[in-house]
Structures are given as structure tokens and as C-alpha cells.
Amino acid sequence: MAALMLEFSNEIIGLIMIGVMLFAIFVGFPISFTLIFLGIIFGAWGIGIKLTVFLMTLQFYGSMMEQTLAAVPLFVFMGFMMEQAGLMERLFSAVQLMLARMKGSLFFAVLFVSVIFGAATGIVGASVTILGIMAASTMNRSGYDVRLAAGTITAGGTLGILIPPSIMLVVMGPVLEIPVTDLFAAAIIPGIMMAVLYLIYSVGRCWIDPTLGPVLPEELRATDRAHVLREFFLGLVPPSILIAFALGSILSGWATPTEGAGMGAFGSVVLTLLYRKFSWTRTYDALIKTLEISVLILFLVAASNFFGAVFSRLGTPTMITELLLGLDLSANMVVILILALIFVLGWPLEWVPIVLIILPIMAPVLHKLEVDMLWFAILVAVCLQTAWLSPPVALSAYFLKGVVPSWDLKDIYIGMMQFMVIQLLGLALVFLIPPLATWLPAYIYGN
């Protein structure tokens, strides 16, 4: 066996390492521990145990010292506290009452709130769950089409993965060596564009066929217009100010992402106090959930960095780069192939292992081809957003089914598939028109 192992070059050992890693993840082994275990085993096989231990120590220390990643728990906590404040429910109720006589008004309300809530949380599961709780019962009473309703809620909930301050973008920045501020600025236009495409499709279908989204029944309409305007103001203005301060300070350069996240987290606590929604029990629960999500992400970051360091030391990325360059493919064709791979991997995997494992492998090829990495990063973000709506896994469907058990999972899937097609259209637009992603960062920060 030892003699057989020695016959493989380090590059081939790296390929075997990736294959075993993908198999282990698909089977269901814990990702972080799988990466560490495989890094040690294959590192000892290919480059020796001493160098492997050195790489593990170096990468774990480097991950812990990465200041940008400190923004992750702060943004997560901000999202949970904004959810506790109940602002989204108030805003949704006000918007739906203001547009009560409009066909498909609830679709408009869902997508409008999705943009605000996406900017406030960046957590897809929380967004889909809250939107389902807020909108599903009213949609059922109003006779809305279940499939279109499910598609709108799940698609709107995924906007949080793209609209800044997205946690995924915070993690992606150090991986692709792009300033997080640039990623935030680059994601704004594509994020708003996707929301507009969703809106055009859902409301447009209601204008063609009013039975899909009829006007609200009389008993659900407001009688006090002043009360509706007041609720709209209280639901929209405070979170918008908080987001503007947190995100605006980052984009303007007044604060680092970590400092901006700290401002957002503090402001979310203040809002819960002002709206008299603060509770020590719920705040403790928010802290525990923040700890769980943050540990999951940050430990996986460290494990992935170690795995990637061993993989790079084996020389496999260089071999892959030379192989792809030898195929004489254009840069755009290579980008398309990578996006197709990410799209397929997005079915069984979440964004974290894809961003932390797959992107570092492909990055050297893109650098050699002189691909704009900022543009590519936004393409990846939109592609991963699409994966949330793609069967057979499509976690968004299960989040929605969990809070709306009366909706059939088949109808939810069919609804999501409609918006997945729109998502692919948005991906194509960003691919064909790179300034959608690159213009705003260039305008703010210069070329």
C-alpha cells in the first residue's frame, strides 16, 4: 500500500483529496472536521507531517487575526435584533394596506420588505421564515395563487445573500482578496435589479390574470389612513436610518466593515428599546443563535484555509490552471464553466463551503486570464442566490414549508422554479453587462 501511495505525484494526491472531500460532504460528514482531517492525512502523505502541522498553525492563526471576519457575528446579531424589534411586520402591514386596491399588492409588499429586511439581516433562512409568517395567511385569505405566492416569498427571502451588508460578501472578500467595501458597492445595483425583476414578473402576471393576485377584500382594508401612514413611517424610517449609518459609513470609508457592523449591532439594540420590544430572554436567544452561526462560519473559514493551504502546497491548483489555459478557452468561457460548476454544487451545498473551497481553487485561473475579480465575485453571489431556489435541495422551500404547512411542497417548488428562471436572466444580465457590478465601486472609489 505504501509503495502504491508513493507512485502518485503531489498534484494527483491533491485531486484525490478534492474527490474524497466532495464525497464526504455529500454523504453528510461535518464539513469543518472533514476538511481538517483530510488536510492532515493528505498533507502528511504529500508534503510531510511537519509542514502540514506548520500550515495548520499558520492558517488558523491567520484566520483568527483577520479583522474583517469580526464583522460576521456583529451583522448576524444585528439581524436577529432587528427581527426581535418587529419592524418588518409593521412595515409589511402598512404597505399592504396602502396598496389595498392594487392587483398583486401583497407581492409588492413582500418584495419591498424583502429588500429592507435583506439589508438588515443578510440571513436567508430568517428572511424566508419571517416573510412566510407575515404574508402567507393574508395571501390565503385574499385568494392569492399559492405557487406565485410561494415563489415570491422564497425569491424575496434570498435577496439577503446579495444585498449588502451580506455575510457571504464579508466572507468572500478575504477569500478573493477584494475589499469588502468594493463588494458591498458592487452588489447594490444587482440586488435592486433582481428585486425589480421579481416585481415585474409577479405584479405583471397579476395584471394579466387578476385571479392570481386579486385586490384585498374590504374587510382587510384600513379605515384610518393616518394610522397606516404612521405605521409605514415607523416601520420604514428607523431601520432605513440604521442601515444607512451602518452601510453608508462603510461605503464612504468612514468606518471599516467591522466598525460599521458594530454600529449596526448597537443601533439594533437601541431600536428594540425604543419600540419597547427589548427582552432579556429574547436577547439571550439572539446571542446564542449568533454564537452558533458565527462559530459555524468562522471555524469553517479556518478549516478551509488550512485545507486550501495544503491543497496549494501539493501543486494541484497550478496543474488545474495550466490544464485550463492549455485548452485555449476564452476568459468568458472559463467563467461560464466555473459558474455552471458553482450552480450545480449549490444544489447539495450551502454557500460557505463553495466560497471557501471552490473559489480559491479557481482564482489562479481567473487571475491568469485577467478576469475582473470584482465582477466575477458578484456573478458568484447571484449564482449562489439562484441555488437557493433550485431543486432538489432548495432549502428556501423547507423554510417556507415549516411556517406554512398548509402549502404543498410541490406547489412551493413549482413557484420557486419560475423565479429561478428570472434569477438566471439576472445572472445573464450581470454577465453581459459588467458595469452593473463594476460601475458603482469605480464611481465611489475610482478605478
Sequence and secondary structure as in RCSB ss.txt:
>XXXX:A:sequence
MAALMLEFSNEIIGLIMIGVMLFAIFVGFPISFTLIFLGIIFGAWGIGIKLTVFLMTLQFYGSMMEQTLAAVPLF
VFMGFMMEQAGLMERLFSAVQLMLARMKGSLFFAVLFVSVIFGAATGIVGASVTILGIMAASTMNRSGYDVRLAA
GTITAGGTLGILIPPSIMLVVMGPVLEIPVTDLFAAAIIPGIMMAVLYLIYSVGRCWIDPTLGPVLPEELRATDR
AHVLREFFLGLVPPSILIAFALGSILSGWATPTEGAGMGAFGSVVLTLLYRKFSWTRTYDALIKTLEISVLILFL
VAASNFFGAVFSRLGTPTMITELLLGLDLSANMVVILILALIFVLGWPLEWVPIVLIILPIMAPVLHKLEVDMLW
FAILVAVCLQTAWLSPPVALSAYFLKGVVPSWDLKDIYIGMMQFMVIQLLGLALVFLIPPLATWLPAYIYGN
>XXXX:A:secstr
 HHHHHTS HHHHHHHHHHHHHHHHHHT  HHHHHHHHHHHHHHHHT HHHHHHHHHHHHHHHHT GGGGHHHHH
HHHHHHHHHHTHHHHHHHHHHHHTTTSTTHHHHHHHHHHHHHHHHH  HHHHHHHHHHHHHHHHHHTT  HHHHH
HHHHHHHGGGGTSSS HHHHHHHHHHT  HHHHHHHHHHHHHHHHHHHHHHHHHHHHH GGGS    GGGS S H
HHHHHHHHHHHHHHHHHHHHHHHHHHTTSS HHHHHHHHHHHHHHHHHHTT   HHHHHHHHHHHHHHHHHHHHH
HHHHHHHHHHHHHTTHHHHHHHHHHHTT  HHHHHHHHHHHHHHHTTTS HHHIIIIIHHHHHHHHHHTT  HHH
HHHHHHHHHHHHTT TTT HHHHHHHHH TTS HHHHHHHHHHHHHHHHHHHHHHHH THHHHHHHHHHH  
